[in-house]
Amino acid sequence: MTLSDVDHYMVWATDAKVAQFCSWEPCTSREEAITYITDSVLTHPWLRAICLEDDRPIGYILIMAVDDIRKEIGYVLARKYWGKGFATEAVRLVTAEIFKEMPEIERLEALVDVDNVGSQRVLEKVGFTREGVMRNFIIMKGSVRDMVMFSFLPSDPLKKYWGKGFATEAVRLVTAEIFKEMPEIERLEALVDVDNVGSQRVLEKVGFTREGVMRNFIIMKGSVRDMVMFSFLPSDPLK
């Protein structure tokens, strides 16, 4: 990204919604934007623009050093392009390449505000592991915030097919057919781990009803887990 991109930069930098979970406040003038690009963007050791096919920037993604073997990934995207896969693809591409470019990296981290569900989903789609919630971890704009820690190791697999609609379409097709094949069914259930946000969204997209959280419902790999109960009835409409 260069100074010639200042007008594109201002599209997201002036948006309070975009800045909500970022350390910076919304930009208030073109001059302020130019100063930020000059002082912080152009001098950053690893920052790349997220661009459309016409090379118009709609956000950026960056890598920051934590120590010699740990790096942190961060990204920001214009609100108009949220939910369209741009951030997911950018994170996937950078994650695939950064271990080649910096072979000394043993761990790529991402810290996401506990309320920033969208960014958490991006990381989960790529294949990052949600390690836990770091309570009272940072002060963000005068408020002490809990942060979710994600990590990706060189040995971790990228999830190429997550977030592309394959699971949603498969669940939709099976749900449509199973009541015909087994007419005795009065209720189709799905139990999903409370932290498995991706699978919960798949079911919601198809038309399943989220009924509630079943606390301490099962033991999974030695851990007592809360599970979210979803259901679909023969009279329910597919979405």
C-alpha positions in Angstrom: 0.0 0.0 0.0 1.3 3.5 -0.9 0.3 7.1 -0.4 -1.7 6.9 -3.7 -4.1 4.5 -1.9 -5.0 7.1 0.8 -8.6 7.5 -0.5 -9.2 3.8 -0.5 -7.6 3.5 3.0 -10.0 6.1 4.3 -13.0 4.0 3.4 -12.3 1.6 6.3 -10.1 3.8 8.5 -12.9 6.3 9.0 -15.5 3.6 9.9 -16.1 3.3 13.6 -17.5 -0.2 13.2 -14.3 -1.3 11.5 -12.2 0.3 14.3 -14.3 -1.2 17.1 -11.9 -4.0 17.9 -8.7 -2.3 16.7 -6.2 -0.4 18.8 -6.6 2.8 16.7 -9.4 5.3 16.6 -11.3 6.1 13.4 -9.4 8.5 11.1 -10.9 12.0 11.0 -9.1 13.6 8.0 -7.2 12.9 4.8 -4.1 14.5 6.4 -4.3 12.2 9.3 -4.6 9.2 7.0 -1.5 10.3 5.0 0.5 10.6 8.2 -0.6 7.2 9.4 0.4 5.6 6.0 3.7 7.4 6.0 4.6 6.7 9.6 3.1 3.2 10.3 2.2 1.5 7.0 5.2 2.3 4.8 7.7 1.6 7.6 6.1 -1.7 8.7 8.4 -4.7 8.3 5.6 -7.0 7.0 2.3 -5.5 5.8 0.4 -6.3 2.6 -2.7 -4.8 1.1 -5.8 -7.0 0.6 -6.9 -6.1 -3.0 -9.7 -6.7 -5.4 -8.9 -7.9 -8.9 -8.5 -4.3 -10.1 -5.7 -3.9 -7.5 -7.9 -1.6 -5.4 -7.1 -2.1 -1.7 -10.0 -3.0 0.6 -7.9 -3.7 3.7 -4.6 -5.0 4.9 -2.9 -7.9 6.6 0.2 -7.8 8.7 2.7 -10.0 10.6 4.2 -8.7 13.9 7.1 -10.1 15.8 6.4 -11.5 19.3 9.9 -13.0 19.7 12.4 -14.9 17.6 10.1 -17.9 16.9 6.6 -16.4 17.5 4.8 -14.0 15.2 1.3 -12.5 15.4 -1.0 -12.0 12.5 -3.5 -9.2 12.2 -5.9 -7.9 9.6 -8.5 -5.2 8.8 -11.1 -5.1 6.1 -13.6 -2.5 4.8 -17.0 -3.3 6.1 -18.6 -3.6 2.7 -16.6 -6.8 2.1 -17.2 -8.5 5.4 -18.7 -12.0 5.2 -17.6 -12.5 1.5 -14.5 -14.6 2.2 -11.9 -11.9 1.5 -10.4 -12.0 5.0 -10.4 -15.8 5.1 -8.6 -16.1 1.8 -6.1 -13.4 2.8 -5.3 -15.2 6.1 -5.1 -18.5 4.4 -2.7 -17.3 1.7 -0.4 -15.5 4.3 -0.5 -18.5 6.6 0.6 -20.8 3.8 3.4 -18.5 2.7 4.8 -17.1 6.0 6.4 -20.3 7.2 8.3 -20.5 3.9 9.3 -16.9 4.0 10.3 -17.0 7.7 11.3 -20.7 8.4 12.4 -19.7 11.9 8.7 -19.3 12.9 7.5 -22.1 15.2 4.2 -20.5 16.1 1.8 -18.0 14.4 -0.6 -16.4 16.8 -3.7 -14.3 16.6 -5.3 -12.4 19.5 -9.0 -11.6 18.9 -11.4 -9.7 21.2 -13.8 -12.1 22.9 -16.7 -10.3 21.3 -15.3 -10.2 17.8 -17.0 -13.4 16.6 -16.4 -12.6 12.9 -12.6 -12.6 13.2 -12.7 -15.7 15.3 -14.6 -17.5 12.5 -12.1 -16.4 9.9 -9.3 -18.0 11.9 -11.2 -21.2 12.6 -12.0 -21.5 8.8 -8.3 -21.3 8.0 -7.4 -24.0 10.5 -6.1 -22.0 13.5 -6.6 -23.6 16.9 -8.6 -21.7 19.5 -6.5 -22.2 22.7 -8.5 -20.3 25.2 -9.6 -17.0 26.6 -7.0 -14.7 28.1 -8.9 -12.9 30.8 -8.2 -9.1 31.4 -5.4 -9.4 28.9 -5.2 -6.0 27.4 -6.5 -2.4 27.8 -8.3 -1.4 24.6 -9.4 2.2 24.4 -9.6 2.5 28.2 -11.4 -0.8 28.7 -9.8 -4.0 30.1 -10.7 -6.7 27.6 -10.6 -10.5 27.4 -8.9 -11.9 24.3 -9.2 -15.2 22.6 -5.8 -16.8 21.7 -5.5 -18.7 18.4 -2.4 -20.4 17.1 -1.2 -22.1 13.9 2.0 -24.3 13.9 4.1 -25.3 10.9 2.7 -28.8 11.2 -1.0 -27.8 11.2 -3.1 -28.4 8.1 -4.8 -25.5 6.3 -8.6 -26.1 6.0 -9.1 -25.5 2.3 -12.7 -26.5 2.1 -14.1 -24.8 5.2 -16.2 -21.7 4.7 -17.0 -22.6 1.0 -20.5 -23.9 1.6 -19.8 -27.6 1.1 -20.9 -28.6 4.6 -24.0 -26.4 4.4 -25.1 -27.8 1.1 -24.5 -31.4 2.3 -26.5 -30.9 5.5 -29.3 -29.2 3.5 -29.5 -32.1 1.0 -29.6 -34.8 3.7 -32.1 -32.9 5.7 -34.4 -32.5 2.7 -34.2 -36.2 1.9 -34.1 -37.9 5.3 -37.8 -37.2 6.2 -38.8 -38.8 2.9 -36.6 -41.8 3.3 -37.6 -42.3 7.0 -41.1 -40.9 7.4 -41.3 -42.1 11.0 -38.8 -39.4 12.0 -40.5 -36.6 14.1 -37.3 -34.8 15.0 -33.7 -34.5 13.6 -31.2 -33.4 16.1 -27.6 -32.1 16.1 -25.3 -31.7 19.1 -22.4 -29.2 18.6 -19.7 -28.3 21.0 -20.3 -24.8 22.4 -17.0 -23.6 20.9 -17.6 -25.0 17.4 -19.0 -21.8 16.0 -18.5 -22.9 12.4 -20.7 -26.0 12.7 -23.4 -24.0 14.5 -23.5 -21.5 11.7 -23.9 -24.4 9.1 -27.0 -25.7 11.0 -28.5 -22.2 11.3 -28.0 -21.5 7.6 -29.9 -24.7 6.7 -32.8 -23.8 9.1 -32.1 -25.8 12.2 -33.4 -24.2 15.4 -30.9 -23.5 18.2 -32.7 -24.7 21.3 -30.2 -24.1 24.0 -26.9 -25.1 25.7 -26.8 -28.4 27.5 -24.3 -27.8 30.3 -21.7 -30.5 31.2 -23.5 -32.7 28.7 -20.7 -35.1 27.5 -17.1 -36.0 28.2 -15.0 -35.3 25.2 -11.4 -36.4 25.2 -11.3 -36.3 29.0 -13.0 -32.9 29.3 -16.6 -32.2 30.3 -18.1 -30.2 27.6 -21.2 -28.0 27.1 -23.1 -28.8 23.9 -25.5 -26.7 21.8 -28.7 -28.6 20.9 -30.2 -27.9 17.4 -33.3 -29.5 16.0 -35.2 -29.7 12.7 -38.8 -30.9 12.5 -40.7 -32.2 9.4 -42.8 -29.0 9.4 -39.7 -26.7 9.5 -38.8 -24.9 6.2 -35.3 -25.3 4.7 -33.5 -22.0 4.2 
